[in-house]
Amino acid sequence: MDLLNSQDFMIASQIYEKNNNQFEASFTSDISLNDTDNSDDTSEKTNDEKDQSKDSNKLRFQAPSQKDVNHTINDSRVANTNHNTQTWVNTINEYFMNLKLPGDITQVEKLENILIGFFVALKRKDGQPYASTSIHNCFCGIARHLLYNSCQDPKPNIFDKNYFPRLYATIDGKIKLVQDTNHRQTAKSDSLTNDEII
């Protein structure tokens, strides 16, 4: 191994001292700048906030605001679906008012019994029965409303036949009753009659 001669050693030590002095000078200037910055806390905060906003603009992901979340969820809903749901919610609220039931459908404990009574009593304002498609739409609208607005936890899923078997039997019976009494509407399982063919 070659040893440094005295001249090389002197040059290396001068370079080291020069770099060390530059480092100390920059370190002391940073400290003096920090001392002046501490005298004005408000300017430091605004500078920090600016730095954070610059950093947040550089980030790929940011936590969304509640407004952004609600806007995204509401964009997924179809206007006609919302209108249909509100129509049937108004109808069941009218049922609650006519029978003087407390609260509304989102607060009911024995949901199946209330819905069975509602679907048995369901009829148009002129007293005629609803079409079977309207009964199905009513069921879907109420299910959708409960899924978003029910006070129960977990939210009731009235589409589940295992938890609401009597409700399903009631709706099935109501639709068959409407199809039997409406001579213009053919039941899906019945064949066409001679009058309907001609």
C-alpha positions in Angstrom: 0.0 0.0 0.0 1.2 3.4 -0.9 1.4 5.9 1.9 0.6 9.5 1.4 3.6 11.7 1.3 3.6 14.8 3.4 2.8 17.1 0.6 -0.4 15.1 -0.4 -1.3 14.9 3.3 -1.2 18.7 3.6 -3.3 19.2 0.5 -5.9 16.7 1.7 -6.1 18.4 5.1 -6.5 21.8 3.5 -9.4 20.5 1.4 -11.0 19.0 4.4 -10.7 22.2 6.4 -12.1 24.2 3.5 -15.1 21.9 3.2 -15.6 21.8 6.9 -15.6 25.7 7.1 -18.2 25.8 4.3 -20.4 23.3 6.1 -20.1 25.3 9.4 -20.9 28.6 7.6 -24.0 27.1 5.9 -25.1 25.5 9.2 -24.8 28.8 11.2 -26.6 30.7 8.4 -29.5 28.2 8.7 -29.6 28.7 12.4 -29.7 32.5 12.0 -32.5 32.2 9.5 -34.5 29.9 11.9 -34.0 32.5 14.6 -35.5 35.2 12.4 -38.3 32.9 11.3 -39.3 32.1 15.0 -40.0 35.8 15.5 -42.9 35.7 13.1 -44.9 32.5 13.7 -47.8 33.5 11.4 -45.5 33.8 8.4 -44.0 30.4 9.3 -47.5 28.8 9.4 -48.6 30.2 6.1 -45.3 29.1 4.6 -45.8 25.6 6.1 -49.4 25.5 4.8 -48.2 26.5 1.4 -45.6 23.8 1.4 -48.2 21.3 2.5 -50.6 22.3 -0.2 -47.8 22.1 -2.7 -47.0 18.6 -1.3 -50.6 17.6 -1.4 -50.9 18.6 -5.0 -48.0 16.3 -5.8 -49.6 13.3 -4.0 -51.5 10.9 -6.1 -54.2 10.1 -3.5 -55.9 12.4 -1.1 -58.7 11.8 1.5 -62.0 12.7 -0.2 -64.3 15.1 1.6 -67.8 14.0 2.7 -69.2 16.3 0.0 -67.3 14.4 -2.7 -68.4 11.1 -1.3 -72.1 12.1 -1.2 -71.8 13.6 -4.7 -70.4 10.3 -6.1 -73.0 8.2 -4.4 -75.8 10.4 -5.6 -74.5 10.3 -9.2 -75.0 6.5 -9.1 -78.7 6.9 -8.6 -81.1 7.1 -11.5 -83.7 10.0 -11.4 -86.6 7.7 -12.4 -85.6 5.2 -9.7 -85.5 7.9 -7.1 -88.9 9.2 -8.2 -90.4 5.7 -8.2 -89.0 5.0 -4.7 -90.4 8.3 -3.4 -93.8 7.6 -4.8 -94.1 4.3 -3.0 -92.6 5.8 0.2 -95.3 8.5 0.1 -97.9 5.7 -0.3 -96.7 3.7 2.7 -96.5 6.9 4.7 -100.2 7.6 3.8 -100.9 4.0 5.1 -99.2 4.9 8.4 -101.2 8.1 8.7 -104.6 6.5 7.8 -104.1 3.7 10.4 -102.5 6.1 12.9 -99.4 4.1 13.3 -96.5 5.8 15.1 -93.3 6.8 13.2 -92.6 5.7 9.7 -91.4 2.5 7.9 -87.8 3.2 8.7 -88.5 2.9 12.5 -90.7 -0.2 12.6 -89.6 -3.1 14.8 -92.0 -5.8 13.4 -91.4 -4.9 9.8 -92.8 -8.0 8.2 -96.3 -7.7 9.9 -96.6 -4.0 8.9 -95.6 -4.7 5.3 -98.0 -7.7 5.1 -100.9 -5.4 6.2 -99.8 -2.7 3.8 -99.6 -5.0 0.7 -103.0 -6.6 1.6 -104.6 -3.1 1.8 -102.7 -1.6 -1.2 -105.0 -0.1 -3.8 -105.1 2.9 -6.1 -106.8 6.2 -5.1 -109.9 5.3 -7.1 -110.2 2.0 -5.1 -109.1 -0.3 -8.0 -106.3 -2.8 -7.4 -102.9 -1.9 -8.8 -101.4 -3.9 -11.7 -99.1 -6.7 -10.8 -96.1 -4.7 -12.1 -97.0 -1.8 -9.9 -97.1 -4.1 -6.9 -93.7 -5.4 -7.7 -92.4 -1.8 -8.2 -93.8 -0.9 -4.9 -92.1 -3.8 -3.2 -88.7 -2.9 -4.9 -89.1 0.8 -4.0 -89.8 0.1 -0.3 -86.9 -2.4 -0.2 -84.6 0.3 -1.7 -85.8 2.9 0.8 -85.2 0.6 3.8 -81.8 -0.3 2.5 -80.7 3.3 2.6 -82.8 4.8 5.4 -83.8 2.2 8.0 -82.8 2.8 11.6 -82.3 -0.9 12.2 -78.8 -2.3 12.2 -78.2 -4.3 10.1 -80.5 -2.8 7.5 -83.4 -5.1 6.6 -83.2 -6.8 3.2 -86.8 -7.6 2.4 -85.6 -9.4 -0.8 -84.4 -12.2 1.5 -87.1 -14.9 1.4 -85.6 -16.7 4.3 -86.2 -13.8 6.7 -89.5 -12.6 5.3 -91.3 -15.8 4.1 -94.8 -14.6 5.0 -94.2 -11.2 3.2 -93.2 -13.1 0.0 -96.3 -15.3 0.3 -98.5 -12.2 0.7 -97.0 -10.4 -2.3 -97.3 -13.6 -4.4 -100.9 -14.0 -3.4 -101.7 -10.4 -4.1 -100.2 -10.5 -7.6 -102.1 -13.7 -8.4 -105.3 -12.2 -7.0 -104.9 -9.1 -9.2 -104.2 -11.3 -12.3 -107.3 -13.5 -11.6 -109.6 -10.5 -11.2 -108.2 -8.5 -14.2 -109.6 -10.2 -17.3 -107.4 -8.1 -19.6 -104.2 -9.2 -18.0 -103.1 -12.8 -18.6 -101.4 -14.8 -15.9 -97.9 -15.8 -17.0 -98.6 -19.5 -16.4 -102.0 -19.6 -18.2 -102.4 -20.3 -21.9 -104.3 -17.9 -24.2 -108.0 -18.3 -24.4 -110.0 -18.5 -27.6 -111.3 -14.9 -27.1 -107.7 -13.6 -26.7 -106.5 -15.4 -29.8 -109.3 -14.0 -32.0 
